[in-house]
Amino acid sequence: MTNPIINPSTLSEEQREAIREEYNGWAVFLDTRDELAAKFAIAAIEEIFGSEFFKKGE
């Protein structure tokens, strides 16, 4: 678990959904030739918003 730089609870539902869409957009590149870039982008997003924000069921 990481401590978020930006607390997701302070965001609107539209903002949270846009962030999740960006995260999921990068996740489709895992296990492809662009995997390194995807891992970097996902790690950066998790660093900003906290990894707990992206767990299933949240």
N, CA, C and O atoms as a Tripos MOL2 file, in Angstrom:
@<TRIPOS>MOLECULE
protein
  232   231    58     0     0
PROTEIN
NO_CHARGES

@<TRIPOS>ATOM
      1 N           0.8450   -1.1820    0.0000 N.3       1 MET1
      2 CA          0.0000    0.0000    0.0000 C.3       1 MET1
      3 C           0.8860    1.2380    0.0000 C.2       1 MET1
      4 O           1.8840    1.3100    0.7180 O.2       1 MET1
      5 N           0.5070    2.1960   -0.8070 N.am      2 THR2
      6 CA          1.2390    3.4500   -0.8420 C.3       2 THR2
      7 C           0.3520    4.5650   -0.3120 C.2       2 THR2
      8 O          -0.8710    4.5160   -0.4400 O.2       2 THR2
      9 N           0.9740    5.5580    0.2780 N.am      3 ASN3
     10 CA          0.2210    6.7280    0.7190 C.3       3 ASN3
     11 C           0.0470    7.6510   -0.4810 C.2       3 ASN3
     12 O           1.0260    8.0140   -1.1330 O.2       3 ASN3
     13 N          -1.1880    8.0290   -0.7740 N.am      4 PRO4
     14 CA         -1.4110    8.8510   -1.9510 C.3       4 PRO4
     15 C          -0.9010   10.2760   -1.7820 C.2       4 PRO4
     16 O          -0.9330   10.8380   -0.6870 O.2       4 PRO4
     17 N          -0.4280   10.8500   -2.8900 N.am      5 ILE5
     18 CA         -0.0780   12.2630   -2.9070 C.3       5 ILE5
     19 C          -1.3620   13.0780   -2.9850 C.2       5 ILE5
     20 O          -1.4930   14.1150   -2.3350 O.2       5 ILE5
     21 N          -2.3060   12.5960   -3.7880 N.am      6 ILE6
     22 CA         -3.6260   13.2090   -3.9030 C.3       6 ILE6
     23 C          -4.6330   12.2310   -3.3320 C.2       6 ILE6
     24 O          -4.7060   11.0880   -3.7840 O.2       6 ILE6
     25 N          -5.3980   12.6490   -2.3630 N.am      7 ASN7
     26 CA         -6.3900   11.7880   -1.7390 C.3       7 ASN7
     27 C          -7.5750   11.6380   -2.6890 C.2       7 ASN7
     28 O          -8.2560   12.6220   -2.9800 O.2       7 ASN7
     29 N          -7.8350   10.4200   -3.1800 N.am      8 PRO8
     30 CA         -8.9210   10.2180   -4.1330 C.3       8 PRO8
     31 C         -10.2980   10.6260   -3.5930 C.2       8 PRO8
     32 O         -11.1980   10.9350   -4.3740 O.2       8 PRO8
     33 N         -10.4640   10.6310   -2.2930 N.am      9 SER9
     34 CA        -11.7710   11.0160   -1.7350 C.3       9 SER9
     35 C         -12.0740   12.4980   -1.9460 C.2       9 SER9
     36 O         -13.2180   12.9230   -1.7820 O.2       9 SER9
     37 N         -11.0660   13.2850   -2.3060 N.am     10 THR10
     38 CA        -11.2970   14.7100   -2.5590 C.3      10 THR10
     39 C         -11.6790   14.9700   -4.0140 C.2      10 THR10
     40 O         -11.9360   16.1140   -4.3880 O.2      10 THR10
     41 N         -11.7190   13.9250   -4.8380 N.am     11 LEU11
     42 CA        -12.0350   14.0660   -6.2510 C.3      11 LEU11
     43 C         -13.5140   13.8070   -6.5100 C.2      11 LEU11
     44 O         -14.1800   13.1120   -5.7430 O.2      11 LEU11
     45 N         -14.0100   14.3710   -7.5910 N.am     12 SER12
     46 CA        -15.3900   14.0910   -7.9900 C.3      12 SER12
     47 C         -15.4510   12.6830   -8.5830 C.2      12 SER12
     48 O         -14.4200   12.1050   -8.9250 O.2      12 SER12
     49 N         -16.6380   12.1450   -8.7010 N.am     13 GLU13
     50 CA        -16.8060   10.8150   -9.2890 C.3      13 GLU13
     51 C         -16.3150   10.8040  -10.7370 C.2      13 GLU13
     52 O         -15.7380    9.8120  -11.1810 O.2      13 GLU13
     53 N         -16.5300   11.8720  -11.4640 N.am     14 GLU14
     54 CA        -16.0670   11.9620  -12.8480 C.3      14 GLU14
     55 C         -14.5380   11.9240  -12.9120 C.2      14 GLU14
     56 O         -13.9650   11.2820  -13.7930 O.2      14 GLU14
     57 N         -13.8870   12.6100  -11.9830 N.am     15 GLN15
     58 CA        -12.4270   12.6000  -11.9460 C.3      15 GLN15
     59 C         -11.9000   11.2170  -11.5940 C.2      15 GLN15
     60 O         -10.9430   10.7410  -12.2050 O.2      15 GLN15
     61 N         -12.5240   10.5670  -10.6070 N.am     16 ARG16
     62 CA        -12.0960    9.2180  -10.2260 C.3      16 ARG16
     63 C         -12.2550    8.2520  -11.3960 C.2      16 ARG16
     64 O         -11.3810    7.4180  -11.6360 O.2      16 ARG16
     65 N         -13.3580    8.3590  -12.1190 N.am     17 GLU17
     66 CA        -13.5970    7.4780  -13.2570 C.3      17 GLU17
     67 C         -12.5590    7.7220  -14.3650 C.2      17 GLU17
     68 O         -12.0720    6.7720  -14.9790 O.2      17 GLU17
     69 N         -12.2290    8.9740  -14.6140 N.am     18 ALA18
     70 CA        -11.2240    9.3000  -15.6400 C.3      18 ALA18
     71 C          -9.8590    8.7330  -15.2670 C.2      18 ALA18
     72 O          -9.1310    8.2470  -16.1320 O.2      18 ALA18
     73 N          -9.5130    8.7930  -13.9920 N.am     19 ILE19
     74 CA         -8.2330    8.2490  -13.5190 C.3      19 ILE19
     75 C          -8.2180    6.7340  -13.6780 C.2      19 ILE19
     76 O          -7.2200    6.1620  -14.1170 O.2      19 ILE19
     77 N          -9.3200    6.0880  -13.3220 N.am     20 ARG20
     78 CA         -9.4020    4.6310  -13.4800 C.3      20 ARG20
     79 C          -9.3100    4.2350  -14.9540 C.2      20 ARG20
     80 O          -8.6710    3.2370  -15.2860 O.2      20 ARG20
     81 N          -9.9370    5.0040  -15.8360 N.am     21 GLU21
     82 CA         -9.8590    4.7160  -17.2650 C.3      21 GLU21
     83 C          -8.4180    4.8420  -17.7700 C.2      21 GLU21
     84 O          -7.9640    4.0210  -18.5670 O.2      21 GLU21
     85 N          -7.7120    5.8560  -17.3110 N.am     22 GLU22
     86 CA         -6.3030    6.0290  -17.7000 C.3      22 GLU22
     87 C          -5.4760    4.8400  -17.2220 C.2      22 GLU22
     88 O          -4.6670    4.2980  -17.9750 O.2      22 GLU22
     89 N          -5.6800    4.4400  -15.9810 N.am     23 TYR23
     90 CA         -4.9690    3.3050  -15.3920 C.3      23 TYR23
     91 C          -5.2540    2.0330  -16.1940 C.2      23 TYR23
     92 O          -4.3320    1.3020  -16.5550 O.2      23 TYR23
     93 N          -6.5230    1.7760  -16.4680 N.am     24 ASN24
     94 CA         -6.8950    0.5770  -17.2200 C.3      24 ASN24
     95 C          -6.3840    0.6340  -18.6600 C.2      24 ASN24
     96 O          -6.0660   -0.3970  -19.2520 O.2      24 ASN24
     97 N          -6.3080    1.8290  -19.2110 N.am     25 GLY25
     98 CA         -5.7570    1.9900  -20.5480 C.3      25 GLY25
     99 C          -4.2980    1.5670  -20.6120 C.2      25 GLY25
    100 O          -3.8740    0.9550  -21.5920 O.2      25 GLY25
    101 N          -3.5420    1.8790  -19.5990 N.am     26 TRP26
    102 CA         -2.1380    1.4450  -19.5610 C.3      26 TRP26
    103 C          -2.0370   -0.0460  -19.2750 C.2      26 TRP26
    104 O          -1.1300   -0.7110  -19.7770 O.2      26 TRP26
    105 N          -2.9520   -0.5780  -18.4780 N.am     27 ALA27
    106 CA         -2.8920   -1.9950  -18.1020 C.3      27 ALA27
    107 C          -3.0080   -2.9210  -19.3090 C.2      27 ALA27
    108 O          -2.4960   -4.0400  -19.2670 O.2      27 ALA27
    109 N          -3.6670   -2.4850  -20.3810 N.am     28 VAL28
    110 CA         -3.7910   -3.3520  -21.5570 C.3      28 VAL28
    111 C          -2.4490   -3.5750  -22.2460 C.2      28 VAL28
    112 O          -2.3160   -4.5090  -23.0370 O.2      28 VAL28
    113 N          -1.4520   -2.7390  -21.9640 N.am     29 PHE29
    114 CA         -0.1380   -2.8870  -22.5680 C.3      29 PHE29
    115 C           0.7820   -3.8210  -21.7870 C.2      29 PHE29
    116 O           1.9000   -4.0960  -22.2220 O.2      29 PHE29
    117 N           0.3200   -4.3090  -20.6390 N.am     30 LEU30
    118 CA          1.1220   -5.2860  -19.9090 C.3      30 LEU30
    119 C           1.2130   -6.5540  -20.7510 C.2      30 LEU30
    120 O           0.2610   -6.8940  -21.4540 O.2      30 LEU30
    121 N           2.3090   -7.2380  -20.6940 N.am     31 ASP31
    122 CA          2.5720   -8.4530  -21.4880 C.3      31 ASP31
    123 C           2.6260   -8.1680  -22.9840 C.2      31 ASP31
    124 O           2.3230   -9.0410  -23.7960 O.2      31 ASP31
    125 N           3.0080   -6.9590  -23.3460 N.am     32 THR32
    126 CA          3.2500   -6.6220  -24.7540 C.3      32 THR32
    127 C           4.6470   -6.0330  -24.8540 C.2      32 THR32
    128 O           5.3660   -5.9520  -23.8580 O.2      32 THR32
    129 N           5.0270   -5.6250  -26.0440 N.am     33 ARG33
    130 CA          6.3580   -5.0280  -26.2070 C.3      33 ARG33
    131 C           6.4520   -3.6780  -25.5020 C.2      33 ARG33
    132 O           7.5510   -3.1650  -25.2930 O.2      33 ARG33
    133 N           5.3140   -3.1040  -25.1370 N.am     34 ASP34
    134 CA          5.2870   -1.8210  -24.4330 C.3      34 ASP34
    135 C           5.1260   -1.9950  -22.9170 C.2      34 ASP34
    136 O           4.7380   -1.0570  -22.2190 O.2      34 ASP34
    137 N           5.4200   -3.1710  -22.4240 N.am     35 GLU35
    138 CA          5.2050   -3.4760  -21.0110 C.3      35 GLU35
    139 C           5.9930   -2.5580  -20.0800 C.2      35 GLU35
    140 O           5.4670   -2.1350  -19.0510 O.2      35 GLU35
    141 N           7.2300   -2.2460  -20.4170 N.am     36 LEU36
    142 CA          8.0380   -1.3940  -19.5490 C.3      36 LEU36
    143 C           7.4030   -0.0100  -19.3920 C.2      36 LEU36
    144 O           7.3280    0.5130  -18.2800 O.2      36 LEU36
    145 N           6.9510    0.5770  -20.4840 N.am     37 ALA37
    146 CA          6.2840    1.8820  -20.4170 C.3      37 ALA37
    147 C           4.9980    1.7870  -19.6010 C.2      37 ALA37
    148 O           4.6910    2.6850  -18.8170 O.2      37 ALA37
    149 N           4.2490    0.7060  -19.7840 N.am     38 ALA38
    150 CA          3.0000    0.5170  -19.0390 C.3      38 ALA38
    151 C           3.2760    0.3940  -17.5480 C.2      38 ALA38
    152 O           2.5740    0.9940  -16.7340 O.2      38 ALA38
    153 N           4.2890   -0.3760  -17.1880 N.am     39 LYS39
    154 CA          4.6260   -0.5330  -15.7670 C.3      39 LYS39
    155 C           5.0440    0.7950  -15.1510 C.2      39 LYS39
    156 O           4.6880    1.0980  -14.0130 O.2      39 LYS39
    157 N           5.8020    1.5860  -15.9080 N.am     40 PHE40
    158 CA          6.2190    2.8910  -15.4270 C.3      40 PHE40
    159 C           5.0190    3.8050  -15.2210 C.2      40 PHE40
    160 O           4.9170    4.4710  -14.1900 O.2      40 PHE40
    161 N           4.1070    3.8420  -16.1950 N.am     41 ALA41
    162 CA          2.9200    4.6980  -16.0980 C.3      41 ALA41
    163 C           2.0190    4.2630  -14.9490 C.2      41 ALA41
    164 O           1.5250    5.1020  -14.1960 O.2      41 ALA41
    165 N           1.8050    2.9740  -14.8130 N.am     42 ILE42
    166 CA          0.9540    2.4620  -13.7280 C.3      42 ILE42
    167 C           1.5730    2.7800  -12.3760 C.2      42 ILE42
    168 O           0.8660    3.1860  -11.4530 O.2      42 ILE42
    169 N           2.8750    2.6040  -12.2470 N.am     43 ALA43
    170 CA          3.5510    2.9170  -10.9820 C.3      43 ALA43
    171 C           3.4170    4.4010  -10.6540 C.2      43 ALA43
    172 O           3.2150    4.7630   -9.4950 O.2      43 ALA43
    173 N           3.5280    5.2590  -11.6650 N.am     44 ALA44
    174 CA          3.3920    6.6990  -11.4300 C.3      44 ALA44
    175 C           1.9820    7.0520  -10.9920 C.2      44 ALA44
    176 O           1.8000    7.8450  -10.0680 O.2      44 ALA44
    177 N           0.9840    6.4760  -11.6430 N.am     45 ILE45
    178 CA         -0.4100    6.7470  -11.2700 C.3      45 ILE45
    179 C          -0.6780    6.2480   -9.8540 C.2      45 ILE45
    180 O          -1.3270    6.9360   -9.0650 O.2      45 ILE45
    181 N          -0.1800    5.0490   -9.5260 N.am     46 GLU46
    182 CA         -0.3700    4.5180   -8.1670 C.3      46 GLU46
    183 C           0.3500    5.3750   -7.1320 C.2      46 GLU46
    184 O          -0.1390    5.5240   -6.0120 O.2      46 GLU46
    185 N           1.4870    5.9310   -7.4810 N.am     47 GLU47
    186 CA          2.2320    6.8030   -6.5670 C.3      47 GLU47
    187 C           1.4140    8.0590   -6.2530 C.2      47 GLU47
    188 O           1.3880    8.5240   -5.1140 O.2      47 GLU47
    189 N           0.7600    8.5890   -7.2560 N.am     48 ILE48
    190 CA         -0.0070    9.8290   -7.0710 C.3      48 ILE48
    191 C          -1.3010    9.5830   -6.3010 C.2      48 ILE48
    192 O          -1.6230   10.3350   -5.3810 O.2      48 ILE48
    193 N          -2.0520    8.5320   -6.6680 N.am     49 PHE49
    194 CA         -3.3800    8.3260   -6.0960 C.3      49 PHE49
    195 C          -3.4420    7.1960   -5.0740 C.2      49 PHE49
    196 O          -4.4920    6.9820   -4.4680 O.2      49 PHE49
    197 N          -2.3570    6.4770   -4.8680 N.am     50 GLY50
    198 CA         -2.3250    5.3700   -3.9170 C.3      50 GLY50
    199 C          -2.7840    4.0810   -4.5670 C.2      50 GLY50
    200 O          -3.7410    4.0750   -5.3410 O.2      50 GLY50
    201 N          -2.1180    3.0110   -4.2620 N.am     51 SER51
    202 CA         -2.4380    1.7240   -4.8820 C.3      51 SER51
    203 C          -3.7950    1.1930   -4.4520 C.2      51 SER51
    204 O          -4.4220    0.4480   -5.2050 O.2      51 SER51
    205 N          -4.2590    1.5470   -3.2890 N.am     52 GLU52
    206 CA         -5.5540    1.0780   -2.7960 C.3      52 GLU52
    207 C          -6.7030    1.5590   -3.6780 C.2      52 GLU52
    208 O          -7.7270    0.8850   -3.7810 O.2      52 GLU52
    209 N          -6.5450    2.6960   -4.3020 N.am     53 PHE53
    210 CA         -7.5690    3.2740   -5.1700 C.3      53 PHE53
    211 C          -7.8890    2.3490   -6.3440 C.2      53 PHE53
    212 O          -9.0020    2.3900   -6.8680 O.2      53 PHE53
    213 N          -6.9410    1.5210   -6.7640 N.am     54 PHE54
    214 CA         -7.1080    0.7090   -7.9510 C.3      54 PHE54
    215 C          -7.3940   -0.7520   -7.6680 C.2      54 PHE54
    216 O          -7.4710   -1.5570   -8.5960 O.2      54 PHE54
    217 N          -7.5510   -1.1050   -6.4160 N.am     55 LYS55
    218 CA         -7.8990   -2.4820   -6.0860 C.3      55 LYS55
    219 C          -9.3250   -2.7510   -6.5220 C.2      55 LYS55
    220 O         -10.1850   -1.8750   -6.4340 O.2      55 LYS55
    221 N          -9.5760   -3.9710   -6.9940 N.am     56 LYS56
    222 CA        -10.9180   -4.3670   -7.4220 C.3      56 LYS56
    223 C         -11.8950   -4.2270   -6.2600 C.2      56 LYS56
    224 O         -11.5660   -4.5380   -5.1150 O.2      56 LYS56
    225 N         -13.1050   -3.7530   -6.5710 N.am     57 GLY57
    226 CA        -14.1350   -3.6000   -5.5500 C.3      57 GLY57
    227 C         -14.1120   -2.2760   -4.8470 C.2      57 GLY57
    228 O         -14.9660   -2.0120   -4.0000 O.2      57 GLY57
    229 N         -13.1440   -1.4200   -5.1760 N.am     58 GLU58
    230 CA        -13.0640   -0.1070   -4.5300 C.3      58 GLU58
    231 C         -13.9240    0.8820   -5.2870 C.2      58 GLU58
    232 O         -13.9990    2.0510   -4.9090 O.2      58 GLU58
@<TRIPOS>BOND
     1     1     2 1
     2     2     3 1
     3     3     4 2
     4     3     5 am
     5     5     6 1
     6     6     7 1
     7     7     8 2
     8     7     9 am
     9     9    10 1
    10    10    11 1
    11    11    12 2
    12    11    13 am
    13    13    14 1
    14    14    15 1
    15    15    16 2
    16    15    17 am
    17    17    18 1
    18    18    19 1
    19    19    20 2
    20    19    21 am
    21    21    22 1
    22    22    23 1
    23    23    24 2
    24    23    25 am
    25    25    26 1
    26    26    27 1
    27    27    28 2
    28    27    29 am
    29    29    30 1
    30    30    31 1
    31    31    32 2
    32    31    33 am
    33    33    34 1
    34    34    35 1
    35    35    36 2
    36    35    37 am
    37    37    38 1
    38    38    39 1
    39    39    40 2
    40    39    41 am
    41    41    42 1
    42    42    43 1
    43    43    44 2
    44    43    45 am
    45    45    46 1
    46    46    47 1
    47    47    48 2
    48    47    49 am
    49    49    50 1
    50    50    51 1
    51    51    52 2
    52    51    53 am
    53    53    54 1
    54    54    55 1
    55    55    56 2
    56    55    57 am
    57    57    58 1
    58    58    59 1
    59    59    60 2
    60    59    61 am
    61    61    62 1
    62    62    63 1
    63    63    64 2
    64    63    65 am
    65    65    66 1
    66    66    67 1
    67    67    68 2
    68    67    69 am
    69    69    70 1
    70    70    71 1
    71    71    72 2
    72    71    73 am
    73    73    74 1
    74    74    75 1
    75    75    76 2
    76    75    77 am
    77    77    78 1
    78    78    79 1
    79    79    80 2
    80    79    81 am
    81    81    82 1
    82    82    83 1
    83    83    84 2
    84    83    85 am
    85    85    86 1
    86    86    87 1
    87    87    88 2
    88    87    89 am
    89    89    90 1
    90    90    91 1
    91    91    92 2
    92    91    93 am
    93    93    94 1
    94    94    95 1
    95    95    96 2
    96    95    97 am
    97    97    98 1
    98    98    99 1
    99    99   100 2
   100    99   101 am
   101   101   102 1
   102   102   103 1
   103   103   104 2
   104   103   105 am
   105   105   106 1
   106   106   107 1
   107   107   108 2
   108   107   109 am
   109   109   110 1
   110   110   111 1
   111   111   112 2
   112   111   113 am
   113   113   114 1
   114   114   115 1
   115   115   116 2
   116   115   117 am
   117   117   118 1
   118   118   119 1
   119   119   120 2
   120   119   121 am
   121   121   122 1
   122   122   123 1
   123   123   124 2
   124   123   125 am
   125   125   126 1
   126   126   127 1
   127   127   128 2
   128   127   129 am
   129   129   130 1
   130   130   131 1
   131   131   132 2
   132   131   133 am
   133   133   134 1
   134   134   135 1
   135   135   136 2
   136   135   137 am
   137   137   138 1
   138   138   139 1
   139   139   140 2
   140   139   141 am
   141   141   142 1
   142   142   143 1
   143   143   144 2
   144   143   145 am
   145   145   146 1
   146   146   147 1
   147   147   148 2
   148   147   149 am
   149   149   150 1
   150   150   151 1
   151   151   152 2
   152   151   153 am
   153   153   154 1
   154   154   155 1
   155   155   156 2
   156   155   157 am
   157   157   158 1
   158   158   159 1
   159   159   160 2
   160   159   161 am
   161   161   162 1
   162   162   163 1
   163   163   164 2
   164   163   165 am
   165   165   166 1
   166   166   167 1
   167   167   168 2
   168   167   169 am
   169   169   170 1
   170   170   171 1
   171   171   172 2
   172   171   173 am
   173   173   174 1
   174   174   175 1
   175   175   176 2
   176   175   177 am
   177   177   178 1
   178   178   179 1
   179   179   180 2
   180   179   181 am
   181   181   182 1
   182   182   183 1
   183   183   184 2
   184   183   185 am
   185   185   186 1
   186   186   187 1
   187   187   188 2
   188   187   189 am
   189   189   190 1
   190   190   191 1
   191   191   192 2
   192   191   193 am
   193   193   194 1
   194   194   195 1
   195   195   196 2
   196   195   197 am
   197   197   198 1
   198   198   199 1
   199   199   200 2
   200   199   201 am
   201   201   202 1
   202   202   203 1
   203   203   204 2
   204   203   205 am
   205   205   206 1
   206   206   207 1
   207   207   208 2
   208   207   209 am
   209   209   210 1
   210   210   211 1
   211   211   212 2
   212   211   213 am
   213   213   214 1
   214   214   215 1
   215   215   216 2
   216   215   217 am
   217   217   218 1
   218   218   219 1
   219   219   220 2
   220   219   221 am
   221   221   222 1
   222   222   223 1
   223   223   224 2
   224   223   225 am
   225   225   226 1
   226   226   227 1
   227   227   228 2
   228   227   229 am
   229   229   230 1
   230   230   231 1
   231   231   232 2
@<TRIPOS>SUBSTRUCTURE
     1 MET1         2 RESIDUE 1 A MET
     2 THR2         6 RESIDUE 1 A THR
     3 ASN3        10 RESIDUE 1 A ASN
     4 PRO4        14 RESIDUE 1 A PRO
     5 ILE5        18 RESIDUE 1 A ILE
     6 ILE6        22 RESIDUE 1 A ILE
     7 ASN7        26 RESIDUE 1 A ASN
     8 PRO8        30 RESIDUE 1 A PRO
     9 SER9        34 RESIDUE 1 A SER
    10 THR10       38 RESIDUE 1 A THR
    11 LEU11       42 RESIDUE 1 A LEU
    12 SER12       46 RESIDUE 1 A SER
    13 GLU13       50 RESIDUE 1 A GLU
    14 GLU14       54 RESIDUE 1 A GLU
    15 GLN15       58 RESIDUE 1 A GLN
    16 ARG16       62 RESIDUE 1 A ARG
    17 GLU17       66 RESIDUE 1 A GLU
    18 ALA18       70 RESIDUE 1 A ALA
    19 ILE19       74 RESIDUE 1 A ILE
    20 ARG20       78 RESIDUE 1 A ARG
    21 GLU21       82 RESIDUE 1 A GLU
    22 GLU22       86 RESIDUE 1 A GLU
    23 TYR23       90 RESIDUE 1 A TYR
    24 ASN24       94 RESIDUE 1 A ASN
    25 GLY25       98 RESIDUE 1 A GLY
    26 TRP26      102 RESIDUE 1 A TRP
    27 ALA27      106 RESIDUE 1 A ALA
    28 VAL28      110 RESIDUE 1 A VAL
    29 PHE29      114 RESIDUE 1 A PHE
    30 LEU30      118 RESIDUE 1 A LEU
    31 ASP31      122 RESIDUE 1 A ASP
    32 THR32      126 RESIDUE 1 A THR
    33 ARG33      130 RESIDUE 1 A ARG
    34 ASP34      134 RESIDUE 1 A ASP
    35 GLU35      138 RESIDUE 1 A GLU
    36 LEU36      142 RESIDUE 1 A LEU
    37 ALA37      146 RESIDUE 1 A ALA
    38 ALA38      150 RESIDUE 1 A ALA
    39 LYS39      154 RESIDUE 1 A LYS
    40 PHE40      158 RESIDUE 1 A PHE
    41 ALA41      162 RESIDUE 1 A ALA
    42 ILE42      166 RESIDUE 1 A ILE
    43 ALA43      170 RESIDUE 1 A ALA
    44 ALA44      174 RESIDUE 1 A ALA
    45 ILE45      178 RESIDUE 1 A ILE
    46 GLU46      182 RESIDUE 1 A GLU
    47 GLU47      186 RESIDUE 1 A GLU
    48 ILE48      190 RESIDUE 1 A ILE
    49 PHE49      194 RESIDUE 1 A PHE
    50 GLY50      198 RESIDUE 1 A GLY
    51 SER51      202 RESIDUE 1 A SER
    52 GLU52      206 RESIDUE 1 A GLU
    53 PHE53      210 RESIDUE 1 A PHE
    54 PHE54      214 RESIDUE 1 A PHE
    55 LYS55      218 RESIDUE 1 A LYS
    56 LYS56      222 RESIDUE 1 A LYS
    57 GLY57      226 RESIDUE 1 A GLY
    58 GLU58      230 RESIDUE 1 A GLU
